[in-house]
Amino acid sequence: MQLTVKADLREVWQAETRVKARAAMDIFVEKYRTKYEKAVTCLTKDRDALLVFYDFPADHWDHLRTGNPIESVFATVRHRTVRTKGALSQKTTKLMVFKLVQAAAKTWRRLKGANQLPLVMEGVTFTDGVAKNDTENRAA
């Protein structure tokens, strides 16, 4: 049963378009509403926030779908600071945390679609991962 729930959730966040994601979420709600009422309520309440990554370039979706890069950096910092608790001054603790984050940054993978960041910063509107200007230019 748990594998089925995971697969159905994967259908939502791996959908190619927002419309397909909404349809997959509707199916999920119908399937699991009675058994997992609180989880389904949470998902439907935050539906728009969960699907907001469709408003960004498709190359960025992998990065937006996960919070793991942030969590793994802070796990490293937390692990080291707990071990040295009480052994350092406030100044040396800040320096140690800075150095740990700097070391962790060396292993971060590069952002896919970094060339599209200026478009995002300029406020270009994306629909299902494609810039609206791109679709208008292709039609012309």
N, C-alpha and C positions, 0 to 999 in steps of 0.2 A: 504494500500500500504506500509506504513512504517513497519508494522509487517512482511510483506513478505520480504522486504529488509533485515531486521534484521535476519530473519530466514535463508535467503540465505547466509548472511555473517557468521552466526553461522556454517553453513555447511562447510565453508572454514576453520575456525580456530579450529573446533572440529573434523576434519577428523582424522582418525586413522593413516594415512600415508601421507607422502609428496606428493605422486602420486595422492592420492584421494583429497588432498587439492588443488593441481594444477588443477585437473579436475573441482572441485567445483568453483574455481576462474574463470576458463574459462567460465563456465556456467553463473556465475555472470556477467562477462564482456559482454557476448552476450546479456543478459537480460536487463542490465541497462546502456549500453554504450550511447545510445541516450539521455536518460533522465538525467543521472548524469555523464556527460562527464568528469568533473574535478575530481570527486571522483574516477571514474574508472581509469583515467590516473594516479592518485596518487597511487592507489593500484597496478597497473601493473608495474609502475616504481620501486616501492619498494617491489616487490613480493618476491625476495630472502631474504631480510631482515625480512619480515613479517613471513616467514616460517623457519627461522633459528633455532627455538626451537626444530625442529625435529632432530637436531644434538646433542641433550642433552638427558639424561635419561628420560624416559617417566614419572617417578615419579616427575620430576621437572617441567613438562609442566604447571601445574596449577599455579605455582609460576612465571614462565617466561611469561605467557600470560597476566599478569596484572601488572600495576604499582601502584595499589591502596595502598599497604602497605606503600610505600614511601610517597605517597600523603597524606595519613591520618596522618602520623607522622608530616609532615611539616604543615599541617592544624592546628594541636594542637599548635605547636610552634608559628605559625603566629597569631593565635587567642590570645594567651597570651601576645606576645610581642607588639601587637597593643594596647592592653588594658593598658599596663604599659609604653607606649611611653613617654619618657622624665623623667620618675620617677626614672630611674636606671642609674648607671654609666656603662661604657663599660664592666668593669670587672664583675659586678653583673649581667648584661644582659647575658654574656657568661655563667656564672654559672647557671642562670635560664634556659637557653636553654639546657644546658647539663643535668640538672635535669629533664626537661620535656621529653627529648628523652629517658633518663634512665627509667623514669616512664612508658613511652609508650612501651618500649621494654618488659616490664613484660607481656603485653597482646598479643605479637606477637605469632602466631602459629608456631609450629616447622616445619622445612623443611622436606617434604616427601622425602624419598630416601637419607637421609643424609649419609648413608653408601656408596653411590656412588660418593660422592664428591672427595675422593682420586683418583678415576678413571678419573674424569673430570680434576683434577689438573695434572695428569700424561699425559694427552693428548690422552687418549683412544678415538677412533673414535666411534660415535654412529650413527646408521642409523635407522630412525623412532623410536627412543627411546631405541633401543637395542644395546648393545656394540658389535662391530664387532667380538671380541674374543669369545663372548657367542655363536654367530651363528656358528662360525667355530668349536667350541668345541662340539656343539650339533650335527653337521653333521658328526663329526668323530666317 
